[in-house]
Amino acid sequence: MNRPPLILVSPDVEPRGREHADASISLSGAYQQAVLAAGGLPLCLPATTDRNWLAESVHRSDGLLLTGGDDVEPRLYARSLPTTVRKTVEVTPDGGERDLREFIIIDEAFRQHKPLLAICRGHQVLNVALGGTLIADISRQKPGAANHRRTDRRSEVVHEVRLTPGSLLANIIRKQKLGVNSTHHQAIGRVAAPLRVSARSPDGIIEGLELKPGICCWLPWLLSVQFHPERLADRYADHQALFDAFIQACALSRDKKL
């Protein structure tokens, strides 16, 4: 039996005192189950900002998974925000360490040529890391947009997204539309130069990104989505298919290097 691809998964951050006397990390079991169901072995990224340790972690893995969580620090993508918008932002309670940690592993993924799947916050931090911006609060900055913060139905399909024909996402799903869940209040603003849109919601919110044609050689495989496929994968084959494609890409990339 071939060794399952090792997938480095970025955890969320729990503030000091919520459960432990010091800051801690947490990770939804749904990510792990979706990776395991696809044939991968999930490993948690260590809670450090030491580049040497993070680079070594990426080196030993076959692919990277950026997960959901709190908002990205606005100073990383905007000079300033209106006060009413800034009050809605809920950044990680670790003083920006998660932002820095994920910026480093994104950079290492490109440097070491590793497949990458980014989900929700991961979708947003990837765009910022590559030079893009975010809509800090959809309800205040996109009048007329739908309610995308459906935390009351976090594990249910609440709207459809239209897939870009010929995109990686469309080729995986093999459909023009995909039903998704939605638990975010921020979204992609200006798309980073290396990326292109692979999915949009009916109100124009960007729901998927991938590398542009011509620069796909920068990584063996890259896909980011605004929704949470791990919460739907156990009941919807299309959402498990994203993890299946990711793990397959990780296995192929690793085998080419052996």
Residue pairs with C-beta under 8 A, 6 or more apart in sequence:
2 251
4 39
4 40
4 41
5 39
5 40
5 41
5 62
5 63
5 247
5 250
5 251
5 254
6 40
6 41
6 43
6 60
6 61
6 62
6 63
7 35
7 40
7 41
7 42
7 43
7 61
7 62
7 63
7 64
7 65
7 247
7 250
8 43
8 45
8 57
8 58
8 61
8 63
8 64
8 65
8 105
9 27
9 31
9 32
9 35
9 42
9 43
9 44
9 45
9 64
9 65
9 67
10 45
10 64
10 65
10 66
10 67
10 98
10 101
10 102
10 105
10 122
11 25
11 26
11 27
11 44
11 45
11 47
11 67
12 25
12 26
12 27
12 28
12 67
12 68
12 69
12 70
12 92
12 98
13 23
13 24
13 25
13 26
13 47
13 69
13 70
13 92
13 93
13 94
13 97
13 98
14 20
14 23
14 24
14 25
14 26
14 93
15 23
15 93
15 94
16 22
16 23
16 93
18 24
23 47
23 93
23 94
25 44
25 47
27 44
27 67
28 67
28 68
28 230
30 228
30 230
30 231
30 233
30 234
31 42
31 65
31 67
31 119
31 230
32 42
33 230
33 233
33 234
34 229
34 230
34 233
34 234
34 239
34 240
34 243
35 41
35 42
35 65
35 243
35 247
36 42
37 233
37 234
37 240
37 243
38 240
38 243
38 244
38 246
38 247
38 248
39 244
39 247
39 251
40 62
40 63
40 243
40 246
40 247
40 250
42 65
43 61
45 54
45 57
45 101
45 105
46 53
46 54
46 57
47 97
47 101
48 54
48 101
49 97
49 100
49 101
49 104
51 104
54 101
54 104
54 105
54 108
55 104
55 108
55 112
57 105
58 64
58 105
58 108
58 109
58 112
58 114
59 112
61 114
62 114
62 115
62 250
62 251
62 253
62 254
63 114
63 115
63 116
63 117
63 221
63 246
63 247
63 249
63 250
63 253
64 105
64 109
64 114
64 115
64 116
64 117
65 116
65 117
65 118
65 119
65 122
65 246
66 102
66 105
66 106
66 116
66 117
66 118
66 119
66 121
66 122
66 123
66 125
66 126
66 224
67 119
67 120
67 121
67 122
68 119
68 120
68 121
68 122
68 183
68 228
69 92
69 98
69 120
69 121
70 90
70 91
70 92
70 93
70 98
70 121
71 89
71 90
71 91
71 92
71 121
71 136
71 186
72 91
72 99
72 121
72 124
72 125
72 128
72 134
72 186
73 91
73 92
73 96
73 99
74 81
74 86
74 89
74 91
74 134
74 136
76 99
76 128
77 128
77 132
77 133
77 134
77 189
78 133
78 134
78 136
81 89
81 136
82 140
84 140
85 136
85 137
85 140
85 141
86 136
88 136
88 137
88 140
88 185
89 136
89 137
89 186
91 99
92 98
92 99
99 125
102 122
102 125
102 129
103 125
103 129
106 116
106 125
106 126
106 129
106 130
107 129
108 114
109 115
109 116
109 219
110 218
110 219
113 219
113 220
113 253
114 219
114 220
114 250
114 253
115 219
115 220
115 221
115 222
115 246
115 249
115 250
115 253
116 126
116 219
116 221
116 222
116 223
116 224
117 222
117 223
117 224
117 242
117 243
117 246
118 125
118 126
118 222
118 223
118 224
118 225
119 224
119 225
119 227
119 228
119 229
119 230
120 183
120 184
120 225
120 226
120 227
120 228
122 224
123 188
123 208
123 209
123 224
123 225
123 226
124 134
124 186
124 187
124 188
124 226
126 192
126 195
126 209
126 224
127 133
127 134
127 188
127 191
127 192
127 195
127 209
127 224
128 134
128 192
129 192
130 192
130 193
130 194
130 195
131 192
131 193
131 194
132 188
132 189
132 190
132 191
132 192
132 193
132 195
133 188
133 189
133 190
134 186
134 187
134 188
134 189
135 141
135 142
135 186
135 187
135 188
135 189
136 186
137 185
137 186
138 145
138 148
138 149
138 184
138 185
138 186
138 187
138 205
139 145
139 147
139 185
142 187
142 203
142 204
142 205
144 203
145 203
145 204
145 205
146 159
146 201
146 202
146 203
146 205
148 182
148 183
148 184
148 185
148 187
148 201
148 205
149 182
149 183
149 184
149 185
150 158
150 181
150 182
150 183
151 183
153 181
154 181
154 183
154 228
154 231
155 181
155 231
155 232
156 181
157 179
157 180
157 181
157 232
157 236
158 180
158 181
158 182
159 179
159 180
159 182
159 201
159 202
160 177
160 178
160 179
160 180
160 201
160 202
161 177
161 178
161 180
161 199
161 200
161 201
161 207
161 208
161 227
162 176
162 177
162 199
162 200
162 201
162 202
163 169
163 170
163 173
163 175
163 176
163 177
163 178
163 198
163 199
163 208
164 170
164 196
164 197
164 198
164 199
164 208
165 176
167 196
167 198
167 199
167 208
167 210
168 198
168 210
168 221
168 223
169 178
169 198
169 199
169 208
169 210
169 223
169 225
169 242
170 176
170 198
172 223
172 241
172 242
172 245
173 238
173 241
175 238
178 199
178 238
179 236
180 207
180 225
180 226
180 227
180 229
180 232
181 227
181 228
181 231
181 232
182 201
182 226
182 227
183 228
184 226
187 205
187 206
187 226
188 205
188 206
188 209
188 226
191 197
191 206
191 209
194 211
194 212
194 215
194 218
195 209
195 210
195 211
195 212
196 209
196 210
196 211
196 212
196 213
197 206
197 208
197 209
198 208
198 209
198 210
198 223
199 206
199 207
199 208
199 225
200 206
200 207
200 208
201 207
205 226
206 226
207 225
207 226
207 227
208 223
208 224
208 225
208 226
209 223
209 224
209 225
210 222
210 223
210 224
211 218
211 219
211 222
216 222
220 249
220 252
220 253
221 245
221 246
221 249
221 250
221 253
223 242
223 245
223 246
225 242
229 239
229 240
229 242
229 243
230 239
230 243
232 239
233 239
233 240
233 242
233 243
234 240
